Amino acid sequence: ENGRTELRPMRWGFIPHWAEDESLGKKLFNARSESAAKKPAFRDAWKKRRCLIPATGFYEWNHNADTGKKQPYHFHLPNNQIFCFAGLWEKWETRSSEQPDLFNDHTAQSGSILETFTILTAEPNELVSKYHCRMPVIQSGLVEKWVSGFPGQNELPGANDLQATLIA
């Protein structure tokens, strides 16, 4: 914001500034990178409010044919190195006297500001495609260019060094 890069907490689940209430955030936790720039919910944020979400991995579930159960897999870089997901963020001001916070056990007061974000997703790389049809957009060498909105902003890098670990 204001041309500065800073680290601050935000709530996962994007709430557009024009939303009447915060329920929309439950549906907008991810955004397709191929179409986010054109979607009304994300269009302004794509131009002005990009962010990076630090992580050491993400999870996907896969069906085990032998047991018939789903098993979680942790996708991570070697040595659990930190990386960032590409995202978009927004400020949203509560509208009514009291709104229940959908993700916590407290109530957002009228006029309070919530800063929320979404994680951009893309077609999966070869490894992740065995488990899911989408994956988070992982930023590595283009961090500053992503945040500042580089030309060719749809050229988002993949994550070729990911590993998958079965969680027992």
Sequence and secondary structure as in RCSB ss.txt:
>XXXX:A:sequence
ENGRTELRPMRWGFIPHWAEDESLGKKLFNARSESAAKKPAFRDAWKKRRCLIPATGFYEWNHNADTGKKQPYHF
HLPNNQIFCFAGLWEKWETRSSEQPDLFNDHTAQSGSILETFTILTAEPNELVSKYHCRMPVIQSGLVEKWVSGF
PGQNELPGANDLQATLIA
>XXXX:A:secstr
 TT       EES   TT SSGGGGGT SEEETTTTTTSTTTHHHHHH EEEEEES EEEEEE TTTSSEEEEEE
E GGG  EEEEEEEEEEE  SSEEE SSSSSEEETT EEEEEEEEEE   TTGGGT S EE EESTTHHHHHHT 
SSTT     TT EEEE  
